[in-house]
Amino acid sequence: MNPADARARGLLQGDIVRVFNDRGACLAGVVLDAAVRPQVVQLSTGAWFDPADPADPDAMCVHGNPNVLTDDVGTSSLARGCTGAHVLVEVEKFTAAAPPVRAHQPPLVR
């Protein structure tokens, strides 16, 4: 995140933030970098999905999976390319206690 954008939101390096839009939300850690354009945030892909409440289909991902923010549609009916790398989001400081990350624990199978 650009340092000026972080300052405007009262964010510091290492803070936990909620990244969200009308599709969903996830938690992420703040890394400040002046090379990131203002009003742009970058969230790496590859996090395992770890919903705060597995019983809630709209639950926030506590492990930072950006797929919860994207729309699963292709660029066109011809190309069907990925549109997931470009979404509009908002970022706010997460003030609750950080939830445990359970993404690496196998699920209970009954």
Stockholm file with secondary structure:
# STOCKHOLM 1.0

chainA/1-110         MNPADARARGLLQGDIVRVFNDRGACLAGVVLDAAVRPQVVQLSTGAWFDPADPADPDAMCVHGNPNVLTDDVGTSSLARGCTGAHVLVEVEKFTAAAPPVRAHQPPLVR
#=GR chainA/1-110 SS CCHHHHHHTTCCTTCEEEEECSSCEEEEECCCCTTSCTTCCCCCSCCCCCBSSTTCTTCCBTTCCGGGGSCCCBSCTTTCCBCTTCCCCEEEECCSCCCCCCTTSCCCCC
#=GC SS_cons         CCHHHHHHTTCCTTCEEEEECSSCEEEEECCCCTTSCTTCCCCCSCCCCCBSSTTCTTCCBTTCCGGGGSCCCBSCTTTCCBCTTCCCCEEEECCSCCCCCCTTSCCCCC
//
